[in-house]
Amino acid sequence: MKKLISLVTKIFPRQTLIKFSYIFSILIRPFYWGNKVECPVCGKHFRKFLPYGYGEAMDNRLCPNCLSLERHRLLWLYLKEKTGFFTDNLKVLHFAPEQPFLKRFKSLKNLDYTTADLDSPIADLHLDVTNINLPDNTYDIVICNHVLEHVDNVDKAFSEIKRILKPGGWAILMVPINPNVDTFEDPSITDPKERQRLFGQYDHLRQFGRDYADVLQKAGFEVDADTLYYDLTDSQRDRMRLARAGEELVYTVIKTEDLKTL
């Protein structure tokens, strides 16, 4: 299964994977029923999760039911435990909407929920995060999860996200983190193999590191690097198959100085 998923992610473009992933999940999930791992997003439990990864798939990552990865499961817990996302009346813009969340968020009556992406077939709007053709001060929340490592001009993306947030609004800006290095990029590196080696994936344009909170502060945000991951027990993290310490944290940036708006 690991070799098959590695091959599929190499051959097929993202849009195709999105279209056929639900069918795949329906066919594969009966082979994974069990009770060793649990997905907090869909509430289902399995003997293990599916392998997943671009280039080389890693074991026990992808929920066979809702297709959540480690970052989705952590973000779901954060939104549920630390915010009013599921109860407050909020206007939300979600970039690169993930399949585990899409139908669930759209079904929430308290949200005015819109999705956006450059080319995703499941997004409401086709927008470039570095050039968002929407009015200033429009959204209470912007979700931009594992997007910023892909964009050419990340400073422009930060600026645009801040511009469309309402005063007091906040954004989730999660990225893959290498906790052993500081953030770095090199626009001259265009070879996919070199990008894979240096940035962690063939289509990443930078590697965010242990200084990510400082990067966000320099962009003009107030930053909250949430500690929910560390509040969980080892057994809870293992059962939900969350990422290793430091590799996935929920970074929330706020347009005002008042962290209490969360």
VENJOFEN-V203787 format. One record per residue. N is the residue number from 1. PHI is phi in radians with two decimals (NA if undefined). Layout:
{{N;PHI} {N;PHI}}
//
This chain:
{{1;NA} {2;-1.07} {3;-1.16} {4;-1.11} {5;-1.16} {6;-1.04} {7;-1.15} {8;-1.09} {9;-1.20} {10;-1.37} {11;-1.45} {12;-1.69} {13;-1.21} {14;-0.98} {15;-1.07} {16;-1.20} {17;-1.06} {18;-1.10} {19;-1.10} {20;-1.79} {21;-1.17} {22;-1.13} {23;-1.08} {24;-1.03} {25;-1.14} {26;-1.11} {27;-1.28} {28;-1.58} {29;-1.08} {30;-1.05} {31;-1.40} {32;-2.07} {33;-1.02} {34;2.95} {35;-2.54} {36;-1.71} {37;-2.26} {38;-2.45} {39;-1.73} {40;-1.25} {41;-1.27} {42;-1.76} {43;1.39} {44;-1.53} {45;-2.23} {46;-2.49} {47;-1.25} {48;-2.96} {49;-1.57} {50;-1.29} {51;-1.24} {52;-2.82} {53;2.66} {54;-1.38} {55;1.48} {56;-2.22} {57;-1.23} {58;-1.95} {59;-1.16} {60;1.06} {61;-2.14} {62;-1.82} {63;-1.13} {64;-1.17} {65;-1.62} {66;-1.80} {67;1.23} {68;-1.33} {69;-1.87} {70;-0.95} {71;-1.15} {72;-1.18} {73;-1.16} {74;-1.18} {75;-1.13} {76;-1.03} {77;-1.06} {78;-1.10} {79;-1.06} {80;-1.31} {81;-1.60} {82;-2.04} {83;-2.38} {84;-1.73} {85;-0.99} {86;-1.60} {87;-2.25} {88;-1.39} {89;-1.38} {90;-2.39} {91;-1.75} {92;-2.16} {93;-2.04} {94;-2.05} {95;-1.41} {96;0.84} {97;-1.06} {98;-1.47} {99;-1.03} {100;-1.07} {101;-1.75} {102;-0.92} {103;-1.17} {104;-1.15} {105;-1.22} {106;-1.11} {107;-1.40} {108;-1.32} {109;-1.22} {110;-1.42} {111;-1.81} {112;-1.69} {113;-1.93} {114;-2.25} {115;-1.92} {116;-2.56} {117;-2.89} {118;-1.13} {119;-2.57} {120;-1.16} {121;-1.24} {122;-1.82} {123;-1.58} {124;-1.28} {125;-2.12} {126;-1.76} {127;-2.35} {128;-1.71} {129;-1.13} {130;-1.59} {131;-2.68} {132;-1.46} {133;-1.47} {134;-2.45} {135;-1.17} {136;-1.10} {137;0.93} {138;-1.82} {139;-2.01} {140;-1.31} {141;-2.42} {142;-2.12} {143;-1.91} {144;-2.45} {145;-1.81} {146;1.00} {147;-2.06} {148;-1.17} {149;-1.29} {150;-1.75} {151;-1.52} {152;-1.15} {153;-2.05} {154;-1.22} {155;-1.13} {156;-1.19} {157;-1.10} {158;-1.00} {159;-1.10} {160;-1.19} {161;-1.09} {162;-1.12} {163;-1.10} {164;-1.48} {165;-1.27} {166;-1.21} {167;-0.97} {168;1.55} {169;-1.32} {170;-2.45} {171;-2.31} {172;-1.67} {173;-2.16} {174;-1.37} {175;-2.47} {176;-1.21} {177;-1.99} {178;-1.79} {179;-1.25} {180;-1.72} {181;-2.39} {182;-1.52} {183;-1.03} {184;-2.61} {185;-2.60} {186;-2.61} {187;-1.06} {188;-1.31} {189;-1.49} {190;-2.10} {191;-1.25} {192;-0.99} {193;-1.19} {194;-1.21} {195;-1.10} {196;-1.05} {197;-1.21} {198;-1.57} {199;-1.93} {200;1.66} {201;-2.78} {202;-1.09} {203;-1.91} {204;-1.48} {205;-1.84} {206;-2.83} {207;-2.03} {208;-1.38} {209;-2.26} {210;-1.13} {211;-1.67} {212;-1.02} {213;-1.04} {214;-1.14} {215;-1.04} {216;-1.19} {217;-1.12} {218;-1.13} {219;-1.38} {220;1.72} {221;-1.73} {222;-1.54} {223;-2.07} {224;-2.20} {225;-1.55} {226;-1.20} {227;-1.81} {228;-0.93} {229;-0.94} {230;-1.37} {231;-1.33} {232;-1.38} {233;-1.36} {234;-1.03} {235;-1.18} {236;-1.16} {237;-1.09} {238;-1.23} {239;-1.15} {240;-1.57} {241;0.92} {242;-1.43} {243;-1.17} {244;-1.17} {245;-0.91} {246;1.55} {247;-1.47} {248;-2.43} {249;-2.25} {250;-1.49} {251;-1.73} {252;-1.88} {253;-1.97} {254;-2.21} {255;-1.41} {256;-2.08} {257;-1.55} {258;-1.70} {259;-1.12} {260;-1.25} {261;-1.11} {262;-1.32}}
//
